[in-house]
Amino acid sequence: MAEPLAYLEEFGVRSTVIAAKPVSRARIVAGEQRPWPVWVRHLQLPGAAAFGSWGVLLYARLARDVRRLHRSHPIDLIHAHTALPCGQPAALLARELQIPFVVTVHGLDAFSARREQGLSRWWCARASHSVFRRADRVICVSGAVRREIEQVMDRAARATVIYNGVDDELFSPPRDAGPAPPTILSVGRLAPEKRLAQVLRAVARLAERYPTLRCEIIGEGSQEASLTALAKTLQISGRITLLGRRRRREVAEAMRRCTIFALPSQDEALGCVYLEAMATEKPTVACRNQGIAEIIRHGENGWLVAPDDLEDLIHGLSILLSDAPLRGQLGREARRTIVAGFTLRHQAEQLSRVYRECLGRSERTTGSTG
């Protein structure tokens, strides 16, 4: 979320980043990202209504600090990421300070309600609707997200698509593609919707034809034990390496050394890891009907397979593993696609344009000149 900020400075936008975390969650670990965020911990209610209430509690925690910041360094616009919990305090603070606010939706669950039940589901949907109605602009990371919002909001939300960008210098092509065993790389949370078990089953089916085939998986999550057990059951434990959580540079290096990047994930609003793999000139395998399918053109700059179709995944991987010229062609075109329109600088330019449009609209509405 913070990656475009350095590039936004080129367009005259300065930012203060506030990162929020409920007090019950794990300790905050400093990351590599610049500028450093101001971390705040907020209370949360227990029980069914918990998640839907976080935004109001976060507002109570933030209000005094934001007012103080506004007095010393006047804020022109607030940018919240996700409707809940951050969109709620953004809407309240924007109204209090009489400035515009925008909200970015990063997931297909635009209304933060799918994972909830009962009262919490109702509360989340109601709060998300309110944030989207009040936002000066709802920024969607793909057309799929915008369609989700417009379908429910009946076009009441002012929605704009701005695709996430890639650091095309960090995620650059390999300098020396020397001989190496064929390797399939996946990056993502070890969660059921990522369909990493399908990748393991595909590797097992391809092992006889490609005796040196290996698979690396970067990520952590609830499925680590089950994936380890599945690899053992499929008798491919020696081919599978679960690398756990890795820093950004390590992810970039893993992408450069892999043969194919494959993540047959479901319910993806976009998926930054696909864009990053494309930037490293790797043939990238993703599912149809996902946000990334708006960028990947099958057989031209990547490879698309049918969701939950193991045979289609195996077929695609087999074609790519056996055809080095095709892999090179797809990889080069993938890199060209990213450099032409999906870098962090492209994202920052579009964000700055939206900010200024919202500021202009706000001045016309309120009659403000400052």
C-alpha positions as CSV (number, residue, x, y, z in Angstrom):
1,M,0.0,0.0,0.0
2,A,2.8,2.4,0.8
3,E,5.1,1.6,-2.1
4,P,3.8,4.4,-4.4
5,L,4.5,7.1,-1.8
6,A,8.0,7.8,-2.8
7,Y,6.9,8.2,-6.4
8,L,4.0,10.4,-5.4
9,E,6.5,13.0,-4.1
10,E,7.5,13.4,-7.8
11,F,4.0,14.7,-8.4
12,G,4.0,17.1,-5.5
13,V,2.2,14.8,-3.0
14,R,3.6,14.5,0.6
15,S,2.3,11.8,2.8
16,T,2.0,10.8,6.5
17,V,1.3,7.1,7.0
18,I,-0.7,5.9,9.9
19,A,-0.9,2.1,10.3
20,A,-3.4,0.6,12.7
21,K,-3.5,-2.7,14.5
22,P,-5.8,-4.0,17.2
23,V,-4.2,-4.5,20.6
24,S,-5.0,-8.2,20.6
25,R,-2.9,-8.9,17.5
26,A,0.8,-9.8,17.5
27,R,3.5,-7.3,18.1
28,I,4.3,-4.9,15.3
29,V,7.5,-5.8,13.4
30,A,9.3,-3.0,11.6
31,G,9.5,-3.6,7.9
32,E,11.6,-2.4,5.0
33,Q,9.0,0.1,3.8
34,R,9.7,3.9,3.6
35,P,8.5,6.3,4.8
36,W,8.2,4.7,8.2
37,P,4.5,4.5,9.3
38,V,3.2,5.8,12.6
39,W,1.9,2.7,14.2
40,V,-1.2,2.9,16.5
41,R,-2.9,0.2,18.5
42,H,-6.7,0.3,19.0
43,L,-9.2,-1.5,21.1
44,Q,-11.6,-4.0,19.7
45,L,-14.9,-5.4,21.0
46,P,-15.2,-9.2,21.5
47,G,-18.0,-11.3,20.0
48,A,-20.1,-11.2,16.8
49,A,-20.0,-7.5,16.4
50,A,-16.3,-7.1,16.8
51,F,-15.0,-6.4,13.3
52,G,-17.7,-4.0,12.3
53,S,-16.9,-1.9,15.4
54,W,-13.2,-1.5,14.8
55,G,-13.6,1.6,12.7
56,V,-15.3,3.6,15.3
57,L,-12.8,2.6,18.0
58,L,-10.0,3.4,15.6
59,Y,-11.5,6.9,15.1
60,A,-11.6,7.4,18.9
61,R,-7.9,6.5,19.0
62,L,-6.8,8.6,16.0
63,A,-9.0,11.8,16.3
64,R,-6.8,13.8,18.7
65,D,-3.5,12.9,16.9
66,V,-4.9,13.8,13.5
67,R,-6.3,17.1,14.7
68,R,-2.9,18.0,16.1
69,L,-1.2,17.0,12.9
70,H,-3.7,19.0,10.9
71,R,-2.9,22.1,13.0
72,S,0.8,21.8,12.4
73,H,0.8,20.5,8.8
74,P,-2.6,21.1,7.2
75,I,-4.0,17.9,5.6
76,D,-5.6,18.3,2.2
77,L,-6.9,14.8,1.7
78,I,-7.2,11.5,3.5
79,H,-6.6,8.2,1.7
80,A,-7.9,5.1,3.5
81,H,-7.1,1.5,2.5
82,T,-10.2,-0.7,2.8
83,A,-13.6,0.4,3.9
84,L,-13.2,-1.4,7.2
85,P,-11.8,-0.6,9.5
86,C,-9.9,2.4,8.1
87,G,-12.6,3.9,5.9
88,Q,-14.9,4.7,8.8
89,P,-12.4,6.9,10.7
90,A,-11.3,8.5,7.4
91,A,-15.0,9.4,6.7
92,L,-15.5,10.9,10.1
93,L,-12.2,12.8,10.1
94,A,-12.7,14.1,6.6
95,R,-16.1,15.5,7.6
96,E,-14.7,17.1,10.8
97,L,-11.8,18.6,9.0
98,Q,-13.9,19.5,5.9
99,I,-11.5,17.8,3.5
100,P,-12.1,15.1,0.9
101,F,-11.2,11.4,1.4
102,V,-10.8,8.5,-0.9
103,V,-10.7,4.8,-0.1
104,T,-9.0,2.0,-1.9
105,V,-10.5,-1.5,-2.1
106,H,-7.9,-4.2,-2.4
107,G,-10.1,-7.3,-2.3
108,L,-13.1,-8.7,-4.0
109,D,-14.8,-8.7,-0.7
110,A,-15.4,-5.1,-1.1
111,F,-18.1,-5.0,1.7
112,S,-16.0,-6.8,4.3
113,A,-18.9,-9.1,4.9
114,R,-18.3,-12.5,3.3
115,R,-16.3,-13.8,6.2
116,E,-18.7,-12.6,8.8
117,Q,-21.9,-14.1,10.2
118,G,-25.2,-12.8,11.7
119,L,-25.0,-9.3,13.3
120,S,-21.4,-8.8,12.3
121,R,-22.2,-9.5,8.6
122,W,-25.0,-6.9,8.7
123,W,-22.9,-4.4,10.5
124,C,-20.0,-4.8,8.1
125,A,-22.1,-4.4,5.0
126,R,-23.9,-1.4,6.4
127,A,-20.7,0.3,7.5
128,S,-19.0,-0.4,4.1
129,H,-22.0,1.0,2.2
130,S,-21.8,4.2,4.3
131,V,-18.0,4.6,3.5
132,F,-18.5,4.1,-0.2
133,R,-21.4,6.5,-0.4
134,R,-19.5,9.2,1.4
135,A,-16.1,8.8,-0.3
136,D,-15.1,11.4,-2.9
137,R,-13.7,8.5,-4.8
138,V,-13.6,4.7,-4.4
139,I,-10.3,3.4,-5.9
140,C,-10.6,-0.2,-7.1
141,V,-7.5,-2.3,-7.9
142,S,-9.3,-4.0,-10.8
143,G,-12.4,-3.9,-12.9
144,A,-13.6,-6.9,-11.1
145,V,-13.7,-5.0,-7.8
146,R,-15.4,-2.0,-9.4
147,R,-18.1,-4.3,-10.8
148,E,-18.6,-5.8,-7.3
149,I,-19.1,-2.4,-5.8
150,E,-21.3,-1.0,-8.6
151,Q,-23.5,-4.1,-8.5
152,V,-24.3,-3.7,-4.8
153,M,-24.2,0.1,-4.7
154,D,-26.2,0.6,-7.9
155,R,-23.5,3.0,-9.1
156,A,-24.0,5.2,-6.1
157,A,-20.2,5.1,-5.4
158,R,-17.8,7.1,-7.5
159,A,-15.5,4.2,-8.5
160,T,-12.3,4.4,-10.4
161,V,-9.9,1.6,-11.4
162,I,-6.2,2.1,-10.6
163,Y,-4.2,-1.0,-10.9
164,N,-1.4,-1.7,-8.4
165,G,2.1,-0.9,-9.6
166,V,5.3,-2.8,-9.5
167,D,8.8,-1.8,-8.4
168,D,10.3,-2.7,-11.8
169,E,13.8,-2.1,-10.6
170,L,13.6,-4.4,-7.6
171,F,11.6,-7.0,-9.7
172,S,13.9,-7.0,-12.7
173,P,14.9,-9.8,-15.1
174,P,17.7,-12.2,-14.2
175,R,21.1,-11.1,-15.4
176,D,22.4,-14.6,-15.9
177,A,20.0,-17.4,-16.7
178,G,22.5,-20.2,-16.2
179,P,21.5,-23.9,-16.1
180,A,19.3,-24.8,-13.2
181,P,16.7,-27.5,-12.5
182,P,13.2,-26.5,-13.6
183,T,11.4,-24.8,-10.7
184,I,7.8,-23.8,-10.2
185,L,7.4,-20.9,-7.7
186,S,4.3,-19.9,-5.8
187,V,4.0,-16.9,-3.5
188,G,1.0,-16.3,-1.2
189,R,-0.6,-17.0,2.0
190,L,-0.8,-20.7,2.8
191,A,-4.6,-20.6,2.7
192,P,-7.2,-22.7,0.9
193,E,-8.2,-20.0,-1.6
194,K,-4.7,-19.9,-3.0
195,R,-5.1,-23.5,-4.2
196,L,-1.5,-24.4,-3.4
197,A,-2.5,-28.0,-3.0
198,Q,-3.3,-28.0,-6.7
199,V,0.3,-26.9,-7.5
200,L,1.6,-29.9,-5.4
201,R,-0.7,-32.3,-7.2
202,A,0.4,-30.9,-10.5
203,V,4.1,-31.3,-9.6
204,A,3.4,-35.0,-8.6
205,R,1.8,-35.7,-11.9
206,L,4.7,-34.0,-13.9
207,A,7.5,-35.5,-11.8
208,E,8.0,-38.6,-14.0
209,R,8.3,-36.5,-17.2
210,Y,10.5,-33.9,-15.5
211,P,12.7,-35.9,-13.1
212,T,14.6,-32.8,-11.7
213,L,11.4,-30.6,-11.3
214,R,11.2,-28.7,-8.1
215,C,8.7,-26.4,-6.4
216,E,9.3,-23.5,-4.1
217,I,6.5,-21.9,-2.1
218,I,6.9,-18.5,-0.2
219,G,4.4,-17.6,2.4
220,E,3.0,-18.6,5.8
221,G,-0.4,-19.5,7.0
222,S,-2.8,-22.1,8.3
223,Q,-2.2,-24.7,5.6
224,E,1.6,-25.2,6.2
225,A,1.1,-28.6,8.0
226,S,-1.5,-29.9,5.5
227,L,0.7,-29.0,2.5
228,T,3.7,-30.7,4.2
229,A,1.5,-33.8,4.8
230,L,0.2,-33.7,1.2
231,A,3.7,-33.6,-0.2
232,K,4.6,-36.6,1.8
233,T,1.5,-38.5,0.7
234,L,2.3,-37.6,-3.0
235,Q,5.9,-38.8,-2.4
236,I,7.3,-35.4,-3.6
237,S,8.7,-34.1,-0.3
238,G,12.2,-33.9,-1.7
239,R,10.9,-31.7,-4.5
240,I,8.9,-29.2,-2.4
241,T,10.5,-26.4,-0.4
242,L,8.3,-24.3,1.9
243,L,10.3,-21.1,2.4
244,G,8.0,-19.4,4.8
245,R,7.9,-15.6,5.0
246,R,10.6,-13.8,3.0
247,R,11.6,-10.2,2.6
248,R,10.8,-8.4,-0.6
249,R,14.3,-8.7,-2.1
250,E,14.3,-12.4,-1.4
251,V,11.0,-12.8,-3.1
252,A,12.4,-10.9,-6.1
253,E,15.4,-13.2,-6.2
254,A,13.2,-16.3,-6.0
255,M,11.2,-15.0,-9.0
256,R,14.4,-14.4,-11.0
257,R,15.7,-17.9,-10.4
258,C,12.4,-19.8,-11.0
259,T,11.3,-21.3,-14.4
260,I,7.6,-20.6,-14.0
261,F,5.5,-18.6,-11.6
262,A,2.2,-20.4,-10.9
263,L,-0.6,-19.5,-8.5
264,P,-4.0,-20.9,-9.4
265,S,-5.6,-18.7,-6.7
266,Q,-9.3,-18.0,-6.4
267,D,-11.1,-14.8,-5.3
268,E,-8.2,-12.6,-6.4
269,A,-9.0,-8.9,-6.8
270,L,-5.7,-8.5,-8.7
271,G,-2.7,-10.2,-7.1
272,C,0.5,-8.1,-6.9
273,V,2.7,-11.2,-7.0
274,Y,1.5,-11.9,-10.6
275,L,2.6,-8.4,-11.7
276,E,6.0,-8.9,-9.9
277,A,6.6,-12.2,-11.5
278,M,5.8,-10.7,-14.9
279,A,8.2,-7.9,-14.2
280,T,11.0,-10.4,-13.7
281,E,10.3,-11.8,-17.2
282,K,8.8,-15.1,-16.0
283,P,5.9,-16.9,-17.6
284,T,3.1,-16.4,-15.2
285,V,0.2,-18.9,-14.7
286,A,-3.0,-17.6,-13.1
287,C,-6.7,-18.4,-13.2
288,R,-9.3,-17.0,-15.6
289,N,-12.1,-14.9,-14.2
290,Q,-9.8,-13.2,-11.7
291,G,-8.6,-9.6,-11.5
292,I,-5.3,-10.5,-13.0
293,A,-7.0,-11.8,-16.2
294,E,-7.6,-8.1,-17.0
295,I,-3.8,-7.8,-17.5
296,I,-2.6,-11.3,-18.6
297,R,-3.4,-12.1,-22.2
298,H,-3.4,-15.9,-22.5
299,G,-0.6,-17.2,-24.7
300,E,0.8,-13.7,-25.3
301,N,2.1,-12.3,-22.0
302,G,1.1,-15.1,-19.6
303,W,-0.9,-18.3,-19.2
304,L,-4.5,-18.6,-17.9
305,V,-6.1,-21.8,-16.7
306,A,-9.6,-22.6,-15.7
307,P,-10.4,-22.3,-11.9
308,D,-10.2,-25.5,-9.9
309,D,-9.2,-27.5,-13.0
310,L,-6.2,-29.6,-12.2
311,E,-5.9,-31.1,-15.7
312,D,-5.8,-27.6,-17.2
313,L,-3.1,-26.5,-14.8
314,I,-1.0,-29.6,-15.5
315,H,-1.5,-29.1,-19.3
316,G,-0.4,-25.5,-19.1
317,L,2.7,-26.2,-16.9
318,S,3.7,-29.1,-19.1
319,I,3.6,-26.9,-22.2
320,L,5.7,-24.2,-20.6
321,L,8.2,-26.6,-19.1
322,S,8.8,-28.3,-22.4
323,D,9.0,-25.1,-24.5
324,A,11.8,-22.7,-23.6
325,P,11.3,-20.4,-26.5
326,L,7.6,-20.0,-25.5
327,R,8.7,-19.2,-22.0
328,G,11.1,-16.6,-23.2
329,Q,8.5,-15.0,-25.4
330,L,5.8,-14.9,-22.7
331,G,8.3,-13.5,-20.2
332,R,9.6,-10.7,-22.4
333,E,6.1,-9.6,-23.3
334,A,5.1,-9.8,-19.7
335,R,8.0,-7.4,-18.8
336,R,7.0,-5.1,-21.6
337,T,3.4,-5.0,-20.3
338,I,4.5,-4.0,-16.8
339,V,7.0,-1.4,-18.0
340,A,4.4,0.1,-20.3
341,G,1.7,0.7,-17.7
342,F,2.0,-1.0,-14.4
343,T,4.9,0.4,-12.6
344,L,4.8,2.2,-9.2
345,R,5.3,5.5,-11.1
346,H,2.2,4.8,-13.3
347,Q,0.2,4.1,-10.1
348,A,1.5,7.2,-8.4
349,E,0.6,9.4,-11.4
350,Q,-2.9,8.1,-11.5
351,L,-3.3,8.5,-7.7
352,S,-2.1,12.1,-7.9
353,R,-4.6,12.8,-10.6
354,V,-7.4,11.4,-8.6
355,Y,-6.3,13.4,-5.5
356,R,-6.4,16.7,-7.5
357,E,-9.7,15.9,-9.0
358,C,-11.2,15.3,-5.6
359,L,-9.6,18.5,-4.2
360,G,-11.1,20.4,-7.1
361,R,-14.5,18.9,-6.6
362,S,-14.3,19.6,-2.9
363,E,-13.5,23.3,-3.5
364,R,-16.3,23.6,-6.0
365,T,-18.7,22.1,-3.5
366,T,-17.7,24.1,-0.5
367,G,-16.5,27.3,-2.1
368,S,-13.2,26.9,-0.4
369,T,-10.1,28.5,-1.9
370,G,-7.5,27.1,0.4
